[in-house]
């Protein structure tokens, strides 16, 4: 069965973005980019893959990406309607009623029910790209976490998973410290 993998950058105190949704202040480090390119090349947006020499790279881990509307919006704002054309792209939204691109599927139904069915389909794993509210709705469906833990304390922002108090336990399976201070942590759901 396919796994739902929440692959995301976070601060030490568990925020994936500022209160206004911006995340660029976390920074993009060369060693993190090299790690992503080697281990998860499909997480690189289609429009920059060629510049990084990844345009001919096969998808190693994922063949599908799930996004909430707020995660999809930044691409739309710069005119990119299909940010991950090398993946099946599914955007969950109740406010976007029709897709701006035939390669992007808009889903308004319950995310957990939809993902439960999606995990039964054949294929590679499914990348949950975010955001925090969306991840909170899917917390019970997440099989694995890959967290790029940045050595920053933000103090406030969009949490890793906004679900209210509902503990879910995970076991650490790998920790890869990088020179920039970022540690890539992998967990599996218990």
Secondary structure, DSSP 8 states (H G I E B T S, - for coil): ---EEEEEEEETTSEEE-TTS--GGG---HHHHHHHHHH-GGGS-HHHHGGGT-TT---SSEEEEEEEHHHHHHHHHTT-S-TTTTSEEEEE-SS--S-SSTTEEEE-S-HHHHHHHHTTSSSSEEEEEE-HHHHHHTGGG--EEEEEEES---SSSEES---SS----EEEEEEEE-TTS-EEEEEEE-
